[in-house]
């Protein structure tokens, strides 16, 4: 096989082969193990030297399909790790077409379709989350780049308060940026701060307990001591360990009074705004200066997808300006390539638009509320279990718990739960990891996949108990 042009006739057969594999894969996903036992071996078996002569599209797709055991079923209903959703039918199909159309959503000239659907998606998302229509926004690869985008706007705002254009002139002569948050600040936000040159260790975590809850009094004192000098405050809508929330309304009020920028990381927790049952958790988010969320979490759009919103819409095209004689200039429609870090941009608006168009506000509210019910169902089962302990509240969709069988010394529980956690991943019937929360090793299943049902959630308790009893028996023997 030589030049790809020789395979013009195989484009559709290759797509049909991919469709056949997709039908097989998705036909099993509701009951399949989240990770196959041979996943590592299959993945390691791939490789070899670059072939001099290619085998052709049909052979390559067939080999890829045979390697599917190495794919974690992260789009399935029993994947509870890392707050990862799947792809709704509309989003998945639109994502396939995104690859077929293969447009760069840099500007209207490069893709009228991609640009227009991104415009609509941003407007619809602001409406869904209760954010002001006047805000600016852009689609990103996920929460990390959404945080990067929004915090870059915050950095520009901060420098402007010092009379500088930081994106043109750099940091020289400027003081360090004061940054405050609770213990809930996520590593994607600190990574973004590092990439922006603000420093991941510059964050002052103002906490009042071992869970990481914000000490509002400390925040007020810290802002007052600045005497009106600009600062950045990171609020968190959905702590990844237990799904808890910072008091956003109080934080917004303090930032307004003391002239600070409030950025809200709502990677999954922003979806609390979708339901009247949980909307109070994000009260005040509309008074922030920037807000972000993820599409490949609770919106259930295929990887990769995120959103960044900024109150001051002019900031983003200043930060991410890019121009050349061959690039289109400003026009009636935004050049989204100048609103975020990427110039080469997948047309992510197609999948976001498709799922919002397909299911609307009520469909996404129903999905969120079903997941809220499933989280409470799992929490009840854990509270009622004599060998399990709920270790935090369940305000949203994460259920933090640990295995606490009788007869096991408290000092040994962390090691036991770590062993169970490793065995759960190897077992593959469900997929969830452990974390450190309030000084303990705990499980933190996140219910966010559109396919998940009560039977999938019940399996969490059954599998942990089965593996736990097996681990204790092994120790005894």
N, C-alpha and C positions, 0 to 999 in steps of 0.2 A: 504494500500500500504506500502510495507516494502523496502527492498533493491532495488536500481535502476536496478540491474541486471535482475529483474523480468520483466522489461519493454524493453528488447532488441527488441522485435517485434514492439514496438511503436515508435522507433526512426524515421522511415520514415513517419508514420502517423502524428507524431508531427510536422515534417518539412512541410508536406503538409498542415496542419492546419495553420502553420505560413505563408506559401505561400498564402493561401486563404485570410488571413487577410491583407497581404501585397498588394495583388491585389485589395482588397476593398479600402484600405487606399490610395494607389497611384492612383487609378481610380478617386478619388475625389479631389486630392490635388491641381489641377490647379485652381479650383474654390472654394475650401473650405475656411472657415474662418481660419485665422492663429491661433486663439485661440477660442475654443468653449465656449459658455456662461457657461456651467456647468463644466468647467475644474477643478476649485478649489474643487467643491463639490465631483466630481468623485474621485479626488486624496485623499481627506480627508476621503472618504468612504472606502478606502483600509486599511487593518490593522487587528487587532485582535491578539490573543495569538498564539504562535507557535503551529501548529497542532501536536498532538501526532502521528496521522496516516495521512500520506499524501494522497492527492486526485488523484495523478497520473499526468503524463505529459499532457495528452489531456485535462483534467479538468483545469490544471494550465494555459495552453496556451489559452483556451477558456475564462477564467477569465481575462487574460491579454488583450485579444482582446476586451472584453466588456469594459475595462477601457481606451480604446484608446482616448476617448474624453479628457482625462487629458493630452494628449501629445500635446504640441505646434507644429504646422505645420512648424517648422523651416526649413525643407527641401523643402518647397513650394515656389512659385514664388512671394508671397506677404509678405514675411518676410524680412524686411529691417533693422532689429535691430542688433547691435553688429557686423556687417560685417561678417555674417555667410552665407556660401554657403550651397549647398545641397550635393547630391551624384550623379554624372553622372551615366548613365546606366552601363558603364563598371566598374566604381569604386564601385558602390553599389553591383553588382554581385560578384566582386572579394572580397569585404569585407565579404560577406556571406561565401564564400569559405575559407577565412582566419579563420573564426570560425570553419568551418567543419574540416579543416586540423589541427587547434589548435597547431601549432608549436611555440616553443619559439625561436625567432630570436636572440639568444645570440651569437651563433657562427655557423660556417659551420657544425660542428658535430651535433648540435641540430636541424639545419634546412638548408640543402644546398639550398632549394628553397627560403626560406625567406632571407637568407644571399645574395644569388646571385641577387635576385630581388631588394634588398636594394642597393647593389653595383651599379646596372644598373640605378636605380631610382636617386641616388645621382649624377651620371655622367650626366644623361639626364637633371636633374634640373639645374645643373651648366651650361650646354649648353643653356638651355632655358633662364636663367637669365643673360647670358653673364659673368659668373664667370670663372676664370682660371681653367683649367682642373687639375692642380697640387694641388688644394686645397683639404683638407679633409672634410668629412661631415658625418652626422648621422641623422636618422629620430627620432623624439621625439613625445611626446604627443600633443604638440601645441606650441604656441609662448612663453608661460611662461617658459617651460622647455627648449625650444630652446635658449631663452635669458640666462637662467641659465647655459646651456652648454657652450655657446660662451663666456659669461662673466667669467666663471670658467677658460677657457683657457686664457682670458685676465689677470685674477688674477695670474695665474701661471707665465705668461710672466713678469708681473710687479715684482713679487717676485724674479724671476731669475735675473732681472736687479739689484736687491739689493743683489744678491749672495746667495739666499735662495731657498730651496725646500719647498714651503709652504704646499704642499699636504702631505709631510712626517712630517714636523716639526711644522706646524701651524704658527700663527701670532706673537708669542712672540718675542719682540724686534724690530718688523717692524713698520715703521711709518704708518699713515693713508694714504689711497689711494686717490689721487686727481681724482675727477670724474667731467666731464663737459658735459653739454648738453644744448639744447634749452628748451623752455617751452613745446615742443611737446613730451617730453619723456613720455612713456606709463607706466601705473601702473604695467604691467607685467615685465617691465625692473627694476623698483624700487623694486618690490617684489623679483626678482631674486637677486638684490644687497643685500637685507636684508638677504635672505637665505644663501648667500655666506659670510656673516659676514662683508661686505663692508659698509653697512649702507645705508638705503634708503634716509636718510636726508643728506648724504654726497654729494649728487649731487648739483653742482652749476649750476643753470639755468641762462644762459647768454642770456637775451632777449632784443629786441629792440622795442617791441610794445605790445599792450594788447592781440594780437592773440598768442603770444609766439614765434614769429620768432627769429631765432638765430641772435645775434649781433656778427658778425665775428670778428670785431675789439676787442671786449672783450675777445673772445676766443684766439685770437693771443696774446694779452697782458698776459692772464693768463698762457698760455703755455710758453711764453718767461720768465716770472717771475720764473718758476720752474728751469730754467737754465739747461735744459737737463734731469732733473729727470723724471722718467717714470710717465705717467698719462693715464687714460682711458677716451676717448671721445665717447659719445653715439650720433650717428646720427640717424635721424628718416625719413624713407621713407614712408610717409603717416600718417599725424596727424589724430587721430581718430575723431576729431570734424569736420574737413573740408577737409581732404585728402591732406593737404599741405605737402611740402617736405623741409627738411633742404638742404642747398647747399653742397651736398656731395663731389663734386669735390674740392671745396675750403677747406672743412674740411680735406679731405684726403691729400691735399698738405701741410696744416699746421701741421698735425700729422706727416707726413714724415719729415718735416723740423725740428720739435722739439722733435722727438723721442717718440711720443705718440701712443697709440693703438686706432684705430678707429673701433668701433663696430657699425654696421648698423642694426637697428630694422626695417625690411621691412615686417611686419606680413601680410599686404595685398598689400602695396605699391610697393613691389619688383616686382609685376606683371606688373608694368608700363614698365619694360624691354621687355615684350613680344610683344609690338606694336611699330612700328616706330613713331607713333603719340605721344607717351608719353615716349619714351626711354630716352629722354633728362632729364627727371625728376630724373633719377637715374644715370646720368653720374657721373663717378668716383667711383661707388660702387665696381668696380673690383680692386680698389686700397685700399680698406678697409682691415682690419685684420680679421674681422669676420662679418658674415651676417646671418640673420635668416629670416624665413618666415613661414606661416601657410599653411597646406594642406587643412584644413577644411574651409578655406575662399575661395579665388578665384580659387584654383585648383578644388574645389568642390569634395573633397574626404570625405567620412563620418567621423564623429568624432571617434577617435581623431587622429590628424596628424599634424606634424610640421617638420621643417628642420633646422639644424644648420650647417653652413659652417665655416671653419677656414683656413686662408692662410697657417699657419704653421701646417701641418697635424700631426706632432709628439706630439703636446700639448695634444690633447684629450685623447689618451691612457695613458698618464702620469697622468692626473688629475683623470681619472675614472678607474684606474687600479684595478683589482680584480683577485685574484688567490687562488687556493686551489688544493690539489692533485687530486680531482675528476673533476676539470674543465679543458677544453681544453686550451692549450697554443697557442701562436702566430703561424700562419701558412701562407699559400699562400693567403688566404682570411682573411679579417679583422674579429676580434671578436667584433661585434658591441656592445655587452654588456660592453665592456671596452672603448667605445667611448662616452658614455652618462651616465646619472644617473641610468638608470634602468638595472638590470641584467635579471629580468623576463620581456621579451619584446614581445608584440604582433607583428606579422609579418606584419607591416604596409606597407612594400614594395610591397605587392601584389596589394593593391588598387591603390597606387601611380603609379606603373608600368603599371597597366591595363588602367588607364585613359590616360596616356601618349602614350601608345602603340595604344590605340583605336583612339585617335583624333590627335595625333602628334602636331608639332609646329603650323601648319596652323589652326588646329581646335581650339586650345587654344587661338591663336591670334584672330580668328574670334569671339570667345566668349567674350574676353576682349574688343574688339572694339565695339561689339554690346552693351555691358554695358556702354562704354564711350558715345555712341550715346544716350542711354536711359537717362544717367545723364544729358546730354546737353538738351535733350527734356524736362525733368522735370524742369531744370533751366529756360528754355524759358517760360514754362507755369507759373512759379512762377513770373518771371519778368513782364509778361503781366497781371498778376492778380492784381486787384486794392486793394485786401484785404490781400495780402501776400508780404513778403519782403525776397529777397535773401540776406543773411548776410555775405557771403564770396565768394571767387572764387571757381570754380569747376574744378580743374586741373585733377581730376581722376573720382571717382565713388561715392563720398559722396556729397550730396546737402544740405548745411545748410540753413535753412529758418525759418521764424516764421509767425504767423498769426497776421496781423495788421489791423483790421477793422476800418473804420472811426468811430469817436465818442468815441473811447476808449482812455482814458488818457495814456500817455506813461508810467507812473508809475504803471499802472495796467496790462501792457502787459505780464510781467513775470508770474504773478499769473494766468492770462487767459490761457497762453500757457501751463502752468503746468496742469491746469484742463483739457484742451483739450488732452494733452498727456496721462493722466490717462484714459480718456474716450476712446481714440483711442485703447488702449490696451484692455479695457473691451469690446469694440465693436467687435474687432477681425477680421474685414474684411481685414485690413492690420495690420502689426505689426512693430512699430517703436517707439523709445523712445525720450526723451528730454535730453539735456545736457546744460552745461554752456559754452558759447563761447563769448569772448570779452565782458564779463559782462552781457550777455543776456541769457535768457532761449530760446533755439532754438531746432528745430527738426533736425535730422541728418540722413535721410534715406541713407542706403548704398546699392547700386545695385551690387549684386555679385552672385546671384543664376542663374544657367544655364537655368532654366525654365522661368525666368522673361521676359515678353513682354511689349510692349508699353501700352497696356490696363491695365496691373497691375500697372505700374508707374502712369498712369493717375488717378487711383483710389486714390492715395495719396492726390492729390489736392482736389478731390471731397469729400473724407471722412473728411479731416480737415476742409473744408469749411462748410460742413453739421453740423458737431459736434460743430464747432465754433459758427455758427449762433444759434444753440440750447442753447449753454452756455450763449450767450449774451441775448437771450430771457428769460432764466431762471432768470438772474440777474435783468432784467427790470421788471419782474413780481413780 
